[in-house]
Amino acid sequence: MAARTREHRTRHRLVAGMALVGAWTLCLVGLAPAAGAEDIQAQEWHLKAMQAEKMWKVSTGKGIKVAVVDTGVDSSTRSLRGQVLPGKDVSGAPGDETRDDIGHGTTMAELIAGSGDGGSLKGLAPDAKIIPIRAKIEGMRNARRYATEGDAIRAAADSDAQIINMSFGGPPSSTTKQAVAYAVKKGKLLLGSNGNDAQKGNLENYPAGYPDVVGVAATNKAAEVADFSNSSQHTILAGPGVGIPGWCDGDKQKYCISEGTSVATAIASASAALIWSHHPDWTANQVIRVMIKTAGLKSDKPSKYLGFGEVRPRMNLLEGKGDPGDPDISPLTGERTLHTKEKEPESDSEESGKNDSNKKTAPGKVKVADSKSASSESKWFPAVGIAAGAAILAGCAFAAVRLRRN
């Protein structure tokens, strides 16, 4: 995310142009520099809103690993020292997976599992660990020409991560869809950002649009859908995505206030880590099911704006709500994706958040250690998430050849 207004404008034009031809990009919307590093945690309003301090008495994400498929993760920041495990670079750019010349991947990692040391960002799941998977992004000099997002997702699936955070998106591709299916077969929980183009065409964003991926929308401080957040029939959950601190740019010298479905996805991934850490014998299907059942909207069908509602891990951790259900049946498709039990039960007809009639059941076996108006679908419509006259926005801070930061 660029720190200077001129850079904001230039990069906004660049990415907007690329979006028209279906390029994959990763996109954050920058607002203004944060007040100061010492105040940065005070600006993480979502932690208080989600009752993080209370949840941390029950679960901190310990034992859970989250693969961050992104621009790389800088393991040397104060927030991430000791938090980052070995990962993989599939971009072919100079350096390895811990080199992040853009700052986006590092921000996502800090929002998920940052320690908060030295006035840095504190993640919602501070004892989870990050496995960085660096994907091909424009701006990475000498990146491997034929690297794809599918390569990155497969690398994440082959890692020890239980959760795969994908704060990027773009048009569909067969390689990406196959990589998603491969990850699901291996028992991974995949979350993808819906995209920030609600007012610029609202194109379907992938991999969030695939049936096996939890598509995540963004909300503002009023628990309303953010004005930029894409609406989609594949939206499953929503998370805070407005006014959240993140690195201004690849120099990682100061934080800026940003927004985007990228941020919302990272917070949703951290929520999953908290729940899974508290229930280590659950499968990805059970974690997703409980996240859906405890989300902010009281409805059997998802809204295209915020899915089943905002992520509320506290409902499970503090109040014990949410039936995990069948470990092998996906709550997203209603299909069997795992085989952890000897006898195959009848299909659960209620599990139908997403559907794909041509989708085949994956035979793999897993082995792992509040709304636009949260109460009424009739009130769910895109609302302006930031006031007129706010600081100039950066439409998409960095353009990419294959990926799009949201």
N, C-alpha and C positions, 0 to 999 in steps of 0.2 A: 504494500500500500504506500503510495507516494506521500511525502510530507508536504510538498509545495503545491500551491494551487495550479501553477502552470503545468506541472507534471500530471496533476489530476486531470486537467482538461485534455491534455494530449492523449493520455492513455485511455480516457473515456472514449474519445473519438476512434482510437485504434481498435478497441475491442468491439465497440458498437458496429463498426464496419465488418469485422470478422464474423460477428454473430449472424449477419445477413447471409453469409455463405456457409453457415453450418459449422464453423470452427469450434473446437473444444477450448474452453477458457476456464480459469478459476477467478472468481470475482468477489471482492470485498468493496464496500462503499465506505470511504473515509470521510469523517466529519471535521475533526479538529484535534490538535494536540491535547493530550491529557494534562491535567493540572501539574502533575509531577509524580515521579516514581514513588515518593513516600506516601502519596495519596491514592495510588492506583487500586489497591484492594477496596478502598472505600467506594470506588466507582464501579466495582463489580456488583451492581445492584441485584443481579440474578441470584447471587449466593444467599442474600438475606431473604429474598422473595421465595426461594425454594427451601428455606429453613435448613441450610447446609450445616450450620453448627450443631443442630439437633441430630441430623442424619449422621454426622461424623462420629457421634457417640455409639452408633450402631454399625456403620460401615464406612470405610474410607476407600474402598476399591482394592484393597490389598489382595494379591494373588491373581489379579486380572491384568491381562496384557492387551493393549489396544494398538492395532496397526494403523498408522496415519499415512494414508496414500496421498502424497502432496508434493510440495516443492523442496522437500528435505526438512530435517529437524535439527536445529543447532543445539547440541547437547551441552554447550558451554555456558548458556545463559544461567543466571542465578536460579531461576525458577525450575530449570530442568537438570541441574547437576545431580547425578545419581538416579535420574528418572528414566533415562533412555537406554534401551538395550540394543545390541547389534541388529541391524536391519539389512536392507538391500537397496542398491541404486540400480534402477533399470533404465535410467535416462541416458547413460553413457557420457554425461557431461563431466567436466573436470571436478575432481574431488569425489566424495562419497556421499552416502545418505545423510550424513550429519552436516553437510554444507547446504545452507539455505540462503541464496543470494536475493531472495524476494521477501522472506519473513512470514509468509502466509502459513506454511506448514508448522513453523515454530510457534506461531500464535495458536493454532489449533491444538497442538500438543500441550501448551501451557494451560489452555482453557480446560483440557481434559484432566491432566495430571500434574500441573505445576505445583511446586512446593510452597510458593509464596515467600521464599527466603529473600531477605534484603529489600523488601518493598516491591517485589515482583508479583506477577499474576499468580493467583492461587487457583488451582483447578478444582472442579467439583468433586473429582475422585483423586485426591492428592497422593494416595498410596498405590494407585494403579501404575503400571509401567508402559512406556511407549516403545513401539517397534516402528522405526521410520522406514517408509518405502518411498524413495524419491522417483517421481515420474517425470516424463518428458514435458517440459514447459518452455514456451518461447522465452528467450532471454538467457537460457542456459547455453552458453557457447559450446560448439562442438558436440552437442547432444547427438546420440545415436539416431540416425535418420529414420529407421524403421521401428523405433520403440513405440509401443502403444499402451493405452490405458489398460487393456486386457493383460499385458505383461505384468503391470504393476499389481493388479488385483490378484493374479495368480501367485505372485511373489508373497503377497500378504496372506493368501490362503495356505501357502506352504510354510508359513512361519508359525510360531507358538501362540500367536495372538488369538484370543477368542472373539474379539470384536474388530471389525474393519470400518474405519471412519473414512468416508469419501466425500470431502467437501469440494466437489467439482462436478461438472456436468457438461452436457452437449447433446448432439444427435445420437441416435442409436447406432450400434455396430454389432456385427455378429461375433467378433472376437471378445468384445466386452460382455455380451450376453452369455457366451460360453464360459468366460472366466467367472462370472457371477454364479452360474450353475455349479461350477467346479468348487467354489468356495462354500456354497450351501451344502454340497455333498460332504464336505469335510467338517461340517458342524459349526460354521462361522455365522456370526450375527453381523449383517451388513447394513449400514446406514448411509444414505446419500442425500445431498441437498437438493431441494426443489428448484432452485434457481432464483435469480433476482430480476427477471424480465416481465413482471406482471404488467407493467405499463409500457412495455416495448415488444409486444407481440405474444407474450405469455406462451412461448414454445415449450413443448414437453421436454423435460430435462432427464438425461440418462447418465449414470445408471439408476438414479432414483426412480425412474419410470418402470423398471423391471419388476415383475411380480414378487420376487424374493428379496427385494431391497426395501427397507423402511424409508420411505420418502419423508423428508422433514421440511416443514415450512417454518417461517419466522414470525415471532410475536414481538410487540412493543411492551413498554412498561405498564400499559393499561390492559394487558392480556388480550390485545386485539391483533388481528393479522396485520403484519407490516405492509405498507403500501407497495413495496417492491417485490414481495414474496409471491412466487408463481402459484397459481391454483392448478390443481390436477386431480384427475380421478384416482391417481396413485398416491395421493397424500395420505400418510398414515398417522403421523404425529407432528407436533410443533414444539418449538423451544424458543427461549429468549434470543433475539437476534438484532436488537436495536440498542445503541448506546453502550456497547460492550468494548472495553479496552483491548488493544492488540498492538503489535509492533507496527510502527509507521512505515518501515521499509526494510530492505535487506541489511542495512547497517546495524539494525537492532540497538540503537542508542537511546531511543525514547518511544514511549507508548502514545498512540493516538486513539481517539474514540472512533469506533467503526461499527458497521452493521452488515448483515447479510445472512443468507441461509447457511453459509459455511459455518458461521458462529453457532447458529441454532443446532446444526448437525453435531458439532463437537460437544455441545452441552447435552444433547440427547445421548451421545455415545458414553459420556461420563455417567449419565443417569443409569444406563444399562450396566456399566461397570460396578456401580454401587449395589445394584440389585443382585447381580451375578456373584459378587464377592460374598454377599450375605447368604446366598443359596448356591454354594459351589457345586452341588450335585445336579443342578438344573441343566437343561439343554438350552440352546439358543431359542428354540421354539417357545419354551416356557417363559424365558425372560421377556421375549417380545409380547407374549400373550398378557403377562402381568402389566407391562407398560401400557398396553392398549386398554386393559380393563380398569386401570387406575388413572387414565388420562382425564382431562378436564371436561370433555363433552359426554353427556349422558345420552348416548345414541347407539343403536346397533349397526348403523352404517356410517362410514366416514364422510365428513364434509370435504369438498374439494379444496377448501381454503386451509383448514387446520386438521384434517383427518379426524381422529378420535379425540383430539384436544391436546393441550400442553402436557409435556412430560411432568409427572409428579411422583418421583421415586419415594418421596416421604410417605405416600399413602400405603406403600408396602412396608417400608422400613420402620415407620413409626406407628402405623395403625394395623399392620398385618393384612391389609386388603389385597385382593387379586388372587384368583385361583390359577395356578400354573397350568393345570390341565395335562393333556397327553404330551409326553416329551417328544414324540415322533411326528406329530401332525403340525404342520405350519399354520399359524393363525392368519397368515397373509393370504394363503391360497386354499387352505382346507385340505391339502394333499400331504401324503406321507413323504417326508424328506429324510428321515432317519430311521434306523432299525435298532433301537436300544432295548426293545422288549422281544421276548420269544414269540408271543402271539400277537398277530396284527389285529387291532381293534377296528370297529366300524368307523367310517369317516365322520368327523364332526362337522355337521352341516352349518354350524354357526360361524366357523372360521372362514370368513370370506371377505376380508378387507380388500384383497386384490384377487384378480382372476386371470387365467390364461388357459383357454381350452386346449391349446396345442402343447402345453407344458407337460413334460414327462416327470414322473416321480424320481427323485434322486435316491439311490439305494445306499448311500453312505451311512456310516455309524460315527457318532460323535464321542469324543472322549475329552472332557475338560475338567480341570481341577474343581393455563386455564382459558383460553379461547379468544376468538374475536369477540365473542360473548360466550363464555364457557358453558352457559346453561341453555342456549337456544340456537338451533341451526338457522332459524329465520332471521337472526341478527348477524349472521356471518356474511359479511361482504367486505371487500378490500377497504381498509381505513387508512388514512394518512398517518404514517408512523412518525413523521418528523414535521415540525412546524415550518410554515413558509418563512423565508428569511433566514433560515439556518445557514451555517457555513457551506461553502460550495462543496458539492459531492464529487467523489471520484467514482464514476460509473462502474468501472472495473479496473482495478489498479494495475493489473498485468495481463497482457494478451498472451495467448498460448496457441501452439500449433494443433494440439490434440485435446487439451484439457481446459476446463473453465472453472475458475475459482468462484464460489458463490457467496 
